Amino acid sequence: MATGSETGLDPVEQGDASAFGFLGILKPCGISSHDLVACARRTLGIRRVGHTGTLDPAAAGVMVLAVGKATRLISLLPSDKAYVAEVCFGVATDTADAEGVPVALASAAGLDVARVEHALAQFCGVIEQRPPLTSAVHVRGRRLYEWAREGSSLPETDIPVRRVAIHALRLLSFTPGETAIARLYVRCAAGTYIRSLAVDIGRALGLPACLTFLLRTEANAVVIDATQTVEDFTAAPEWLPHAMLLAHLPELVISAEQNRDLRLGRRIVGGELPLTRAYDDQGKLVAVLKSVDRMYQPTLVF
């Protein structure tokens, strides 16, 4: 794990306005993403903490938190995520997961590995899906989960279809039965709803289906082995190295004079790469640069 100094955040200065760093936390089942952010704020004594993507309370896995000025980098991080998910065929619920009330039942006794793998192949690539009723997507001026809490009837056709990308979808294991269980590996772009994917796979098989387990194993290039449990984090926070999250951006070491120019909003010589992370000679991230007329122009300065 990285130390505070490797992220530009000195542990003794965590409450300072210059706080800067990334954290990888293993969110357990039973707490919300907001709860985890609130825990980080209390532990670090810093208000400015953001996340790079939520997980449902019933789900577990990697959550990446940005602290202080690092929140400005969230949009530049790699957005792909990976999951291990269990789908139950033969049961559908009103929330599309195991937390909901069953709304449809059917026998999945005839389902086998070959049929499941054939169905999965249909969902690789760019697909269309509707967010689940318990999501935060706005419809008619309100979030879907607000409609659901009130028990309001909202036609499925009123929920906007969105395009998402599934990069990999593999069957890890299959347990046959009246209610069959498929364990899947999913690698996808940001914005993909795994609950909706479970329902759609079931629909392709002619069966009701719901998500019964979800573990996020990777987010923003941070793998689960690089995370801390909540208990370990609150006892001794460990900071992720920049390179883990920003390796997709080329690196440039700049001089003290160039650093001063960037902080004054001036361009510096270079500009061969479209987007670059700039470090000083002490290894501290000082700016993100973009190429303009064969010069480097600062877009973010820390």
C-alpha positions in Angstrom: 0.0 0.0 0.0 1.0 3.6 -0.5 2.0 5.9 2.3 0.5 9.4 2.6 3.5 11.0 1.1 3.2 9.0 -2.1 -0.1 10.6 -2.8 0.8 14.1 -1.9 -1.1 13.9 1.4 0.8 14.0 4.6 -1.1 12.1 7.3 -0.5 14.9 9.8 -2.1 17.4 7.4 -5.3 15.5 6.7 -7.4 18.4 7.8 -5.5 20.9 5.7 -6.9 22.6 2.6 -4.1 20.9 0.6 -5.4 17.4 1.4 -5.0 15.2 -1.7 -5.3 11.5 -2.2 -7.3 8.3 -3.2 -8.6 5.5 -1.0 -9.7 2.0 -1.8 -12.3 0.7 0.6 -14.0 -2.7 0.7 -17.6 -1.8 1.3 -19.4 -4.4 3.2 -23.0 -5.5 2.7 -25.6 -3.6 4.7 -24.3 0.0 4.5 -24.9 2.6 1.8 -22.2 4.3 -0.3 -23.2 7.5 1.5 -22.5 5.9 4.8 -19.0 5.0 3.7 -18.3 8.5 2.5 -19.5 9.8 5.9 -17.3 7.3 7.7 -14.3 8.6 5.6 -15.1 12.2 6.4 -15.2 11.4 10.2 -12.0 9.3 10.1 -10.0 11.8 8.2 -11.5 15.0 9.6 -12.0 16.2 6.0 -15.3 17.3 4.5 -14.3 17.1 0.8 -14.6 13.4 0.1 -16.2 12.0 -3.0 -16.7 8.6 -4.6 -16.3 7.4 -8.1 -19.5 5.3 -8.2 -22.0 3.9 -5.8 -22.8 0.4 -4.7 -26.3 -0.7 -3.5 -26.5 -1.3 0.3 -26.9 -5.1 -0.4 -23.8 -5.2 -2.5 -20.2 -5.4 -1.4 -16.8 -4.6 -3.0 -14.4 -1.9 -4.2 -15.3 1.7 -3.6 -12.8 4.3 -4.6 -12.9 7.6 -2.6 -11.2 10.8 -3.7 -10.1 13.2 -0.9 -9.6 16.9 -1.1 -8.4 18.3 -4.4 -8.3 14.7 -5.8 -12.0 15.0 -6.3 -11.1 17.1 -9.4 -9.6 14.1 -11.0 -12.6 11.8 -10.8 -13.7 12.4 -14.3 -10.3 11.5 -15.6 -10.0 8.1 -13.9 -10.6 4.9 -15.9 -14.3 4.2 -15.6 -14.5 0.4 -16.2 -15.8 -1.8 -13.3 -15.8 -5.6 -12.8 -18.2 -7.7 -10.7 -18.9 -11.2 -9.6 -22.7 -11.5 -9.7 -25.2 -14.3 -8.9 -28.4 -14.5 -10.9 -31.4 -16.5 -9.7 -33.5 -17.8 -12.6 -37.1 -18.7 -11.7 -37.9 -15.7 -9.5 -38.4 -12.1 -10.2 -38.8 -9.4 -7.6 -40.1 -5.8 -7.5 -36.5 -4.5 -7.0 -34.8 -6.9 -9.3 -32.7 -8.2 -6.4 -33.0 -10.4 -3.4 -34.2 -7.5 -1.2 -37.5 -7.2 -3.0 -40.8 -9.0 -2.9 -41.3 -11.8 -5.5 -43.6 -10.8 -8.3 -43.2 -13.7 -10.7 -42.3 -17.4 -10.3 -41.5 -20.1 -12.9 -39.7 -23.4 -13.0 -36.1 -23.2 -14.3 -35.7 -26.9 -14.2 -35.0 -27.1 -17.9 -32.2 -24.6 -17.8 -28.6 -25.8 -18.5 -25.1 -24.4 -19.0 -25.4 -24.4 -22.8 -28.5 -22.3 -22.8 -27.1 -19.8 -20.2 -23.9 -19.4 -22.1 -25.8 -18.9 -25.4 -27.9 -16.1 -23.7 -24.8 -14.4 -22.2 -23.3 -14.1 -25.7 -26.1 -11.8 -26.7 -25.2 -9.2 -24.0 -21.5 -8.6 -24.9 -20.8 -5.3 -26.5 -22.9 -2.2 -26.5 -26.5 -3.0 -25.4 -29.6 -1.1 -24.3 -31.0 -1.4 -20.8 -33.6 0.2 -18.6 -32.4 1.2 -15.1 -34.2 -0.6 -12.2 -37.1 1.0 -10.4 -34.9 1.5 -7.3 -32.2 3.5 -9.1 -31.6 7.2 -8.8 -32.4 8.0 -12.4 -34.7 11.0 -12.9 -38.1 10.3 -14.5 -40.9 13.0 -14.6 -38.8 15.2 -12.3 -38.3 12.6 -9.6 -35.8 9.8 -8.9 -37.1 6.3 -9.7 -36.5 5.1 -6.1 -38.9 7.9 -4.9 -41.6 6.6 -7.1 -40.9 3.1 -5.8 -41.0 4.1 -2.1 -44.4 5.5 -2.5 -45.7 2.5 -4.3 -46.6 4.6 -7.4 -47.2 2.7 -10.6 -44.8 3.8 -13.3 -45.0 2.2 -16.7 -41.8 0.5 -17.8 -41.9 2.4 -21.1 -41.6 5.7 -19.1 -38.2 4.6 -17.9 -35.6 5.8 -20.5 -33.5 3.2 -22.2 -29.7 3.9 -22.0 -26.8 2.4 -24.0 -24.1 0.7 -21.9 -21.1 -1.4 -22.8 -20.4 -4.9 -21.5 -16.8 -5.8 -22.2 -16.8 -9.3 -20.8 -19.5 -11.6 -19.5 -18.6 -15.2 -18.5 -20.3 -18.0 -16.7 -18.3 -19.0 -13.6 -20.6 -21.7 -12.2 -24.1 -23.0 -12.6 -26.4 -24.8 -10.2 -29.5 -26.3 -11.8 -32.8 -26.7 -10.2 -36.4 -25.3 -10.0 -34.6 -22.0 -9.2 -31.3 -22.1 -11.0 -28.3 -20.1 -9.9 -25.7 -18.7 -12.3 -22.5 -17.0 -11.0 -21.2 -14.6 -13.6 -18.1 -12.4 -14.1 -19.0 -9.0 -15.6 -16.7 -6.3 -16.8 -18.5 -3.2 -18.0 -18.4 0.5 -18.5 -19.7 3.0 -15.9 -23.4 3.4 -15.8 -24.2 -0.3 -16.2 -26.9 -1.7 -13.9 -26.1 -5.3 -13.0 -29.7 -5.8 -11.6 -31.1 -4.8 -15.0 -28.6 -7.1 -16.7 -29.8 -10.0 -14.6 -33.4 -9.4 -15.5 -32.6 -9.0 -19.2 -30.6 -12.3 -19.3 -33.6 -14.0 -17.7 -35.9 -12.4 -20.2 -33.7 -13.7 -23.0 -34.1 -17.2 -21.5 -37.9 -16.8 -21.1 -37.6 -16.9 -17.3 -38.1 -14.4 -14.5 -34.8 -13.6 -12.8 -33.2 -11.4 -10.2 -29.8 -10.6 -8.8 -29.1 -12.4 -5.5 -25.4 -11.5 -4.9 -23.1 -8.7 -6.1 -19.4 -8.2 -5.4 -17.5 -5.4 -7.2 -14.0 -6.7 -7.7 -12.5 -3.7 -9.5 -13.2 -0.1 -10.0 -11.1 2.7 -11.7 -8.2 0.2 -12.1 -8.2 -0.5 -8.3 -8.6 -4.2 -7.6 -10.1 -5.7 -4.5 -6.8 -6.9 -3.1 -5.7 -3.2 -3.0 -8.5 -2.2 -0.7 -8.9 -1.9 3.1 -11.8 -3.1 5.2 -13.7 -0.4 6.9 -12.3 -1.5 10.2 -8.7 -1.3 9.0 -9.3 2.0 7.3 -10.7 3.7 10.4 -7.7 2.3 12.5 -5.0 3.3 10.0 -5.9 4.8 6.6 -3.7 3.7 3.7 -3.4 5.8 0.5 -3.4 4.5 -3.0 -0.5 5.5 -5.3 -1.4 7.8 -8.1 0.0 5.4 -10.7 -2.6 2.8 -9.9 -5.4 5.2 -11.0 -3.7 7.4 -13.5 -1.4 5.0 -15.4 -3.4 5.6 -18.5 -2.1 9.2 -18.6 1.5 9.7 -19.7 3.8 11.1 -17.1 6.0 14.2 -17.4 8.5 15.5 -14.8 8.8 19.3 -14.9 11.3 21.8 -13.6 10.7 24.3 -10.8 10.5 27.1 -13.4 7.9 25.2 -15.4 5.9 24.6 -12.2 5.8 28.3 -11.5 4.7 29.0 -15.1 1.8 26.5 -14.8 0.7 28.0 -11.5 0.5 31.3 -13.2 -1.7 29.8 -16.0 1.1 29.9 -18.6 1.8 27.3 -21.2 5.1 25.4 -21.2 7.0 23.8 -24.1 6.0 20.4 -25.2 2.5 19.5 -26.2 3.1 16.2 -27.9 0.6 14.2 -25.9 -3.1 15.0 -25.7 -3.4 14.7 -21.9 -0.5 14.4 -19.5 0.1 14.3 -15.7 2.9 16.5 -14.5 5.1 15.9 -11.5 7.8 18.0 -9.8 11.2 16.6 -9.1 10.0 15.4 -5.7 7.4 13.1 -7.3 4.4 15.2 -6.3 1.5 15.5 -8.8 1.3 19.2 -9.6 -0.9 19.4 -12.7 -2.8 17.8 -15.6 -1.9 19.3 -18.9 -3.5 19.3 -22.4 -1.8 19.8 -25.7 -2.6 23.2 -27.4 -0.6 24.3 -30.4 2.3 22.1 -29.5 2.4 23.6 -26.0 1.2 22.2 -22.7 -1.6 24.1 -21.1 -2.7 23.4 -17.5 -6.2 22.1 -17.1 -5.9 21.2 -13.4 -3.3 22.6 -11.0 -2.8 21.2 -7.5 
